[in-house]
Every structure is written in C-alpha cells, then in structure tokens.
C-alpha cells in the first residue's frame, strides 16, 4: 500500500512536470490524480496482457503518467469553471 502511494505521488509529480503551464494543485491533489492515473494505467496494461493491475511495469507506468496528465487538465478545467461561477 505504501508503494502504491509513493508510485502515485511520483506519477502525479511527473504528470505535473510534463503538463505545460502552472498548475494550482496541492500535494494531496497531485497524489490523488497520480493514484487514479496509476489505477487507469494498471487496468489498461492488464487488459493488454502485460501484467497485473497492481504490478508496476513499463507500459502501465507510461499509461499512468499519460492518464494523470489528462486528469490534471480536467481538474484544472473544472476548477477554472468553478471560479468563473463564483465570480458571477
């Protein structure tokens, strides 16, 4: 479980480095997005037959980082929309 949390934090941090621009996400949001990206990457790697969902492999890791980058974009979009609604 601790390894899963550390992997999620690393994946989330890599995703933030890859995503251009400044993200307004805290460490907890980065961790959660990395964990969700890890599960998505593991699930896709499992469906492709390269390993188990909870097993760290190269394909799962790459997919997890890509999924986390996309999730950060979605999170930024949602937070930006919420701020716009609060202003009106």
DADATA-V114849 format. One record per pair of residues at least 12 apart in sequence whose C-alpha atoms are under 10 Angstrom apart, sorted by the first residue. I is the first residue (numbers start at 1). J is the second residue. Records with the same first field share a line. If there is no record, write none. Layout:
BEGIN
I->J + J
END
This chain:
BEGIN
1->54
3->56
4->34 + 35 + 38 + 39 + 54 + 55 + 56
5->31 + 32 + 34 + 35 + 38
6->31 + 34 + 35
7->31 + 34 + 35 + 38 + 56 + 61 + 64
8->30 + 31 + 32 + 33 + 34 + 35 + 36 + 37 + 38 + 39 + 64 + 65 + 68
9->27 + 28 + 29 + 30 + 31 + 32 + 33 + 34 + 35 + 38
10->30 + 31 + 34 + 35 + 65
11->30 + 31 + 33 + 34 + 35 + 36 + 37 + 38 + 61 + 62 + 64 + 65 + 66 + 67 + 68 + 69
12->27 + 28 + 29 + 30 + 31 + 32 + 33 + 34 + 35 + 36 + 37 + 38 + 64 + 65 + 66 + 67 + 68 + 69 + 71 + 72
13->27 + 30 + 31 + 33 + 34 + 65 + 68 + 69
14->30 + 34 + 65 + 66 + 68 + 69
15->30 + 33 + 34 + 37 + 64 + 65 + 66 + 67 + 68 + 69 + 70 + 71 + 72
16->30 + 34 + 65 + 68 + 69 + 72 + 73
17->69
18->65 + 66 + 68 + 69
19->66 + 68 + 69 + 70 + 72 + 73
20->69 + 73
22->76
23->72 + 73 + 75 + 76
24->72 + 75 + 76 + 79 + 80
25->72 + 75 + 76 + 79
29->72 + 75
30->68 + 71 + 72
32->68
33->64 + 65 + 67 + 68 + 69 + 70 + 71 + 72 + 75
34->64 + 65 + 67 + 68 + 69 + 71 + 72
35->64 + 68
36->64 + 67 + 68 + 71
37->60 + 61 + 62 + 63 + 64 + 65 + 66 + 67 + 68 + 69 + 70 + 71 + 72
38->53 + 54 + 56 + 60 + 61 + 62 + 63 + 64 + 65 + 66 + 67 + 68
39->53 + 54 + 60 + 61 + 63 + 64 + 67
40->53 + 60 + 61 + 63 + 64 + 65 + 66 + 67 + 68
41->53 + 54 + 56 + 57 + 58 + 59 + 60 + 61 + 62 + 63 + 64 + 65 + 66 + 67 + 68
42->54 + 55 + 56 + 57 + 59 + 60 + 61 + 62 + 63 + 64
43->60 + 63 + 64
44->59 + 60 + 63 + 64
45->57 + 58 + 59 + 60 + 61 + 62 + 63 + 64
46->59 + 60
48->60
END
